[in-house]
Amino acid sequence: MTTLYHSPQSRSDTVVDLVRLLGAKIEIREVTIARQDGTGGPDPDNPHPEKKVPYLVDGSEHIRERGAIVLYLTDAYPAAKLGPTVGEEGRGSYLSWLAWYQGVMEPLLILKWAGVSHPAIESGLRDEATMLERLAEPLRSGPWLLGERFSAADMLCSSPFQWFKELLPADPTIRDWAERCAARVTR
């Protein structure tokens, strides 16, 4: 059986929501994790090599990092139509958004939260304003990152704004999109 290792009120919540929207028969096993406030700690029952979540085990496959798990699951459950399949229009954009979230958006948000700035960061990842503009660009012509199609990329990229309302920019394009995403997930 496929098992998702999860800790409530963490980044794995988005993957739990995805599992529900996919209609996937996946066991969700709660584990403890070390929290920023000093609570919790590594759980010996968590097979993640760093004891983090989410972590997906599907037979001999072990998948970590939200973008990779999202891609794995949307490919495994194509009938839910939460991610374009190989050869389907929009696949490249979908893959790009998943990778961009992991490689640019989340690191920039963590660095902002930590109060870290440096020219090397802006040279490689750019800055918050550029990140927000990348999000807003496709949303000006369609309600979702892939235009008329809601996808797991919307879930992933909007997830920080669901948790940290103070991160929501004043731009109504992004604010409205984040609200639409939240409404889709809580149905």
C-alpha positions in Angstrom: 0.0 0.0 0.0 1.1 3.5 -0.7 1.8 5.5 2.5 2.2 9.2 3.0 4.1 10.3 6.1 2.5 13.5 7.3 2.5 15.8 10.3 -0.5 18.2 10.7 0.1 21.9 10.4 3.2 21.4 8.2 4.1 21.6 4.5 2.7 18.1 4.1 -0.9 19.4 4.6 -0.9 20.4 0.9 -0.1 16.8 -0.1 -2.9 15.5 2.1 -5.3 17.9 0.4 -4.0 16.6 -3.0 -4.5 13.0 -1.9 -8.1 13.8 -1.1 -8.8 15.7 -4.3 -7.2 12.8 -6.3 -9.5 10.3 -4.6 -6.4 8.3 -4.0 -6.3 5.2 -1.8 -3.3 6.2 0.2 -2.6 5.5 3.9 -1.7 8.7 5.7 0.5 8.0 8.6 1.0 10.8 11.1 4.5 11.3 12.5 6.1 13.9 14.6 8.7 16.4 13.3 11.0 18.9 14.8 9.2 22.3 14.8 10.7 25.8 14.6 9.4 26.6 18.0 11.4 23.7 19.5 8.5 21.3 20.0 8.3 17.9 18.4 11.2 15.9 17.3 12.4 13.3 14.9 10.0 10.3 14.8 11.7 6.9 14.6 8.7 5.7 12.5 9.3 8.3 9.8 11.4 6.8 7.0 12.4 10.2 5.6 16.2 10.3 5.8 16.0 13.7 7.4 12.9 12.9 9.4 10.9 15.6 7.6 7.5 15.5 5.9 5.9 14.9 3.4 7.4 11.6 2.5 5.7 9.1 0.1 6.4 5.4 0.0 4.9 3.4 -2.9 6.4 -0.1 -2.9 10.1 0.3 -3.5 9.7 4.0 -4.5 10.5 6.6 -1.8 9.7 10.1 -2.8 10.5 13.3 -0.9 10.0 17.0 -1.6 6.6 18.3 -2.3 7.1 19.1 -6.0 8.3 15.6 -6.7 5.5 14.0 -4.6 2.9 16.2 -6.4 4.2 15.1 -9.8 4.3 11.5 -8.8 0.8 11.5 -7.5 -0.8 13.5 -10.4 0.9 11.1 -12.8 -0.4 8.1 -10.9 -4.0 9.4 -10.8 -4.5 11.1 -14.2 -8.3 10.7 -14.1 -8.5 13.5 -11.5 -7.0 15.9 -14.1 -4.9 17.8 -11.5 -1.8 17.7 -13.7 -1.3 17.4 -17.5 0.0 14.0 -18.5 3.0 13.3 -20.7 2.2 14.6 -24.2 -0.8 16.7 -23.0 -0.8 20.4 -23.6 0.4 22.4 -20.6 2.7 19.6 -19.4 5.8 21.8 -19.7 4.3 24.7 -17.9 3.1 22.4 -15.2 6.5 20.9 -14.7 8.0 24.3 -14.7 5.7 25.6 -12.0 6.4 22.6 -9.8 10.2 23.0 -10.2 10.0 26.8 -9.8 8.1 26.5 -6.6 10.8 24.2 -5.1 13.8 26.0 -6.6 12.8 29.6 -6.4 9.6 30.5 -4.6 10.0 28.5 -1.4 13.7 29.4 -0.9 12.9 33.1 -1.4 10.1 32.9 1.1 12.3 31.1 3.7 15.1 33.6 3.2 12.7 36.5 3.6 11.3 34.9 6.8 14.8 34.4 8.1 15.7 38.0 7.3 18.5 37.0 4.9 19.4 39.0 1.8 22.5 39.0 -0.3 23.3 40.0 -3.9 24.1 36.4 -4.7 20.5 35.4 -3.8 19.0 38.1 -6.0 21.3 37.2 -8.8 20.4 33.5 -8.7 16.8 33.5 -7.4 15.8 37.1 -7.9 13.8 38.9 -5.3 10.3 38.8 -3.8 8.9 41.4 -6.2 10.1 39.4 -9.2 8.8 36.2 -7.7 5.3 37.8 -7.2 5.4 39.1 -10.8 6.1 35.6 -12.1 3.0 34.4 -10.3 0.8 37.3 -11.4 1.7 37.0 -15.1 -0.4 34.0 -16.0 -3.1 34.9 -13.6 -3.8 38.2 -15.5 -5.2 36.2 -18.4 -6.6 33.1 -16.7 -7.9 32.1 -13.3 -5.1 29.5 -12.8 -1.4 29.1 -13.4 -2.2 26.9 -16.4 -4.9 29.3 -17.8 -8.4 27.8 -17.5 -7.2 24.6 -15.8 -6.9 24.3 -12.0 -3.9 22.0 -11.2 -1.8 20.8 -8.4 0.7 23.5 -9.3 -1.9 26.0 -8.1 -2.2 24.1 -4.8 1.6 24.0 -4.3 2.3 27.6 -5.3 -0.5 29.1 -3.3 0.2 27.0 -0.2 2.5 29.5 1.6 -0.3 32.1 1.3 -2.7 29.8 2.9 -0.5 29.4 6.0 1.0 32.8 6.2 -1.6 35.4 5.3 1.0 38.2 6.0 2.9 36.9 2.9 -0.1 37.8 0.6 0.9 40.8 -1.5 -1.4 43.7 -2.1 -1.8 42.7 -5.7 -5.5 41.6 -6.0 -4.5 39.2 -8.9 -2.5 37.0 -6.5 -4.9 37.6 -3.5 -7.9 36.5 -5.5 -6.1 33.5 -6.9 -5.0 32.4 -3.4 -8.6 32.6 -2.3 -9.8 30.6 -5.4 -7.2 28.0 -4.6 -8.3 27.7 -0.9 -11.9 27.4 -2.0 -11.0 24.5 -4.4 -9.1 22.6 -1.8 -11.7 22.9 1.0 -14.7 21.7 -1.1 
